[in-house]
């Protein structure tokens, strides 16, 4: 088994080296203005003094005039917000003027030679390090050329410079050097302040990052959700502390997909491996499976998003690991409770069905006893009263009246016995379900004067007594409710069969009722109908609204194999 822990050190991050970046990173417009002004003032001053102290040396005026033109051009470009072009014109133009003036004014002994280092420094500062190197190389080449030209006598004769002109050149160089030093120091100090601010910001961000990381780790611990990052190039994973805890590993360890797979429960390993291989081809990865965390079995949810290169190569995967053991245990416990509850409900239904069967049996027995025993006694009593009236009535009219009155009472008692027996067990049930419901309709119309129509749309089969009695009682309860509450003028009863189900519908055009309110009040009549149907695996559906009548639908499964066709 491949270990989940890996100890490979990660390389330290490095900042990129930029060998061609400006020294200051932000050339100063103010410095350029001062530098251009200094060059322009120096050139004008040189021109004036040259006309005064060296009127016989007009060649010296060429360099000053060119310097003034370069300064004016740079100023124009700067005013047009073309700062980089102004820098290039100033640096390159001044360097060319220095080199040209040195050729005609003493070679390497020319006062302007001292300006070369300043131009190299300014190029490196304002343009780039590479520009400074190039200018330094050109300067070295120019100096070597001047030396060789002077050694070979190729340079033109140059009279000595008057001290005033020499002083102007040196003062200009000092001013330019001072400007460069002042602005470089200014830039350096500004950069130091920026670096201090950046350092302070980095320290603050580092503290915030550590605090955020601690909060993230805390949140992951509370939620039992860890995170991980898989780098496919190095085949290593970085695991969060919570992920390590879920896998029962020391904090800070690393892993790989093979190591993950090794810790997967043997029964789930193949499915997880297939899902991961599919994810490498672009499918989503979201799996719930078991792992071995030490000696414990835990349920986890793994979800990952993979990053692909343009050519379809997988670069890395970022995912989460959620400990769902408690949820799975709760689901298992809930499933068991539901299963036990379903078993209990089924048992209660069976008991209710058995109780209903026993109750119907007792009703049938009582109805038979009442009808047979009490009915026979009352019939015999009526016959005796009739005989008594025939024998003595003609002789005693008063006795005859008493006998007739007693016969009326006996007739009422016989009818009462028949009604009680019929309510306990309608004799029509012995003739089949349809006959029993027809009797209900006829009796309902006789008692309420409300028309009741029965329509059997399809072939109705003879049911076992239990189902027939349940259907009869539900229809009977529906008609009783219509009598009490509906204020209907028409009732229709429909029977039919759909496959292995028998359905009955009782519809009235009465005032209807608020079904939601009746459900909240838990009407025992409606509840009793539903419980009767539920005991046989059926259901009762009720549709009603105030002013729109009521429809009660009953559906009960039937066993066609044991049913006998009723032709």
Secondary structure, 3 states (H helix, E strand, C coil): CCCCCCCCCCCCCCCCCCCCCCCCCCCCHHHHHHHHHHHHHHHHHHHHHHHHHCCCCCCHHHHHHHHHHHHHHHHHHHHCCCHHHHHHHHHHHHHHHHHHHHHHCCHHHCHHHHHHHHHHHHHHHHCCHHHHHHHHHHHHHHHHHHHHHHHCCCCCCCCCCCHHHHHHHHHHHHHHHHHHHHHHHHHHHHHHHHHHHHHHHHHHHHHHHHHHHHHHHHHHHHHCEEEEEEECCCCEEEECHHHHHHCCCCCCCEECHHHHHHCECCCCHHHHHHHHHHHHCCCCEEEEEEEEECCEEEEEEEEEEEEECCCCCEEEEEEEEEECHHHHHHHHHHHHHHHHHHHHHHHHHHHHHHHHHHHHHHHHHHHHHHHHHHHHHHHHHHHHHHHHHHHHCCCCHHHHHHHHHHHHHHHHHHHHHHHHHHHHCCHHHHHCHHHHHHHHHHHHHHHHCCEEEEEECCCCEECCHHHHHHHHHHHHHHHHHHHHHHCCCEEEEEEEEECCEEEEEEEECCCCCCHHHHHHHCCHHHHHHHHHHHHCCCEEEEEECCCCCEEEEEEEECCCCCCEECC
